[in-house]
């Protein structure tokens, strides 16, 4: 399972995700880094079969209206300390993996993990 993390998420999260079995890159690794427009991130993700992981609702609207990006993991927990965010992933790794395998849109919120149609 391959992920690309948007600019609002810490690059250190990639290390955590890679340790958990996700193949992850951060937008900072793209040629334009965190200045990469959302459309370019979406095109890159779809071309490379990556799931976009973001807190940004622009990706949500694009996914819902246009089906792009093809796969979206939206984090709607609000502001968390990095340690808390990392622990959410550590404590829910299998649930997240299974949800992302089943659905094109998965949300991680304060209420837990939601699989959307």
N, C-alpha and C positions, 0 to 999 in steps of 0.2 A: 504494500500500500504506500503510495507516494503522495506527499503533501507539499504545498508551498504556503508559507506563512506570510501574511500581509505585514505591512510596516508597523501597525499598531501593536503587534505582538513582539515580545523580546526575542532577539536572535538566539539567546541561550536556550529557549524552548526547543529549538531544533536538536540540541544535544540531548535533552531529556527524551524527546520523541524518538530519536535514533536509538537510544538505549532501550526503549520500550518496544522496538521492532518496526517503527514507522520510518520510512525513508523520507527525510525532510530537508527542505532548503528554505532559506529566508529570502525575501525579495532583495535584501541587501546584496545577494550574490548575483543578481541580474546586472547587465551592463549599466543601467541607469539607477541601480540601487533603490533606495526608498523614494526616489523621484519618478519611478516607473508608473505611468498612468494605469488606472484600473483596467482599461480596455486591453492594454498590452499584457498585463498580468493574466487576464482572462484568456486571451489568445494563446499565450505561452502554456498556461495550465491545460487547456483543452488539447493543444497539439501534443504535449508531453504526457497526457493522461494523469495529471496531478489534481488533487483535491485542494481547493482554495480554503485556507483556514484564516478567518478574519473576524474582527469585531465591527467591520464596516457595513452599514446597511445599503451602501451603493451596490455591493455585490449581491445582496439579498434581492433588491429590486430588479437587477439585471437577470438574476437567475429565475425569478418568478415570472417576469414579463417575456424574456427572450430565451430562457433555458441555457443561459451562459453566465457564469461558467457551468459546465456540465455537472460538476459535483462541488458542493458547498458545505463547509462545516462552520457554522456561525456561532460565535461565542457571545452570549448576552448576559454574562454574569456581572457586568459593571466593572468598576475598578477593583482589582485584587492585587495584593502583593504578589510578586513573581513566585515566591515559595508556595503560596496558596494555589496559584494557577498550575504550577508544576505538579503539585499533589493531586489536584483534580484529575489530571491526566494519568498520573501513576495509579490512583485508586480506581479508575474506571477504564483502564486500557482495553480489556476484553469487550466491555459493553460498547465502547467507542468503535473499536475495530468491526464488531458485528454490525453495528448500526450503519457504518460507512459502507460496508459490503452490501447491505440490503437496500439502501436508499441513496438518492442523489442529493438530498438536503437533510442535514442533521444539525440540531441545535443543542448547545450546551448552555443551560441557563441555571439560575438559582434553584429551580425546581428539579433539576436533573437533566437527563439526556432525552431529547424528543426527536423521534424519527418522523419526518414530514413526507407526504406523498410527492 
